[in-house]
Amino acid sequence: MHVISQKKLREFWAVHPEAEQALRAWLKVVENCDWENPHEVTATFNRTSFVGKYAVFRVHGNACRIVAHIHFNRKKIYLRHVVTRTEYDEMKL
């Protein structure tokens, strides 16, 4: 999968450096995936939820969430938000 835009990850770990290693590991796995559907996403990351059109990945021991829109047909994943669990709980998706 092609991840757009990794800038959101870098911005998050600039503020939360303790999450950098987990976010880099997530990115490495995602870039090597070739998902066809949501079932394949949850087979890779079993703690992923789908909320409307978004996939919500729980990363770094559930301390942060990556909210993304996956275009399976184009093999692209668009990062919309990288937030802490508390920030996610306050979001309206």
C-alpha positions in Angstrom: 0.0 0.0 0.0 1.2 3.5 -0.7 0.8 5.7 2.4 -0.3 9.3 1.9 0.9 11.4 3.7 3.6 10.2 6.1 4.0 13.8 7.3 1.1 13.2 9.7 3.1 10.4 11.4 6.2 12.6 11.6 4.3 15.5 13.1 2.8 13.2 15.7 6.0 11.6 16.8 7.7 15.0 17.0 5.3 15.8 19.8 5.1 12.2 21.1 8.6 10.7 20.6 7.7 7.7 22.6 5.4 6.6 19.8 7.9 6.9 17.0 9.1 3.3 17.0 5.6 1.9 17.0 4.5 4.2 14.2 7.5 3.4 12.1 6.8 -0.3 12.6 3.1 0.2 11.6 4.3 2.1 8.5 6.7 -0.6 7.4 4.0 -3.3 7.7 1.4 -1.3 5.8 3.8 -0.4 3.0 4.4 -4.2 2.4 0.7 -5.1 2.4 -1.5 -5.5 -0.7 -4.9 -5.5 0.9 -8.0 -6.2 -1.2 -10.7 -5.6 1.5 -11.3 -4.7 5.1 -11.1 -8.4 6.2 -7.5 -8.5 5.1 -6.7 -5.3 7.1 -8.1 -6.9 10.2 -6.2 -10.1 9.5 -3.0 -8.0 9.6 -4.0 -5.7 12.4 -6.7 -7.4 14.4 -7.4 -4.3 16.6 -8.5 -2.2 13.6 -12.0 -0.9 13.5 -14.0 0.5 10.5 -16.0 3.5 11.3 -17.9 4.7 8.3 -15.4 5.2 5.5 -12.4 5.2 7.9 -10.1 2.5 9.2 -9.0 3.2 12.8 -5.7 1.5 13.7 -4.8 1.2 17.4 -1.0 1.7 17.7 1.5 1.8 20.4 -0.3 -0.3 22.9 -3.6 1.5 22.2 -2.0 4.9 23.2 -2.5 6.4 19.7 -4.9 6.0 16.8 -4.3 6.3 13.1 -7.5 7.3 11.2 -7.2 6.5 7.5 -9.2 6.1 4.4 -8.2 3.1 2.4 -8.7 3.0 -1.4 -8.3 -0.8 -2.0 -8.7 -0.4 -5.8 -5.8 2.1 -6.0 -3.6 0.5 -3.3 -3.5 3.8 -1.4 -4.1 4.6 2.3 -4.7 8.3 3.1 -3.9 9.3 6.6 -6.5 11.7 8.0 -5.5 11.8 11.7 -2.8 10.5 14.0 -4.0 11.3 17.5 -3.8 10.1 21.1 -6.5 7.8 22.4 -8.0 10.7 24.4 -8.0 13.0 21.3 -9.7 10.2 19.3 -12.4 9.8 22.0 -13.3 13.5 21.5 -13.4 13.3 17.7 -16.6 13.0 15.7 -16.1 10.7 12.7 
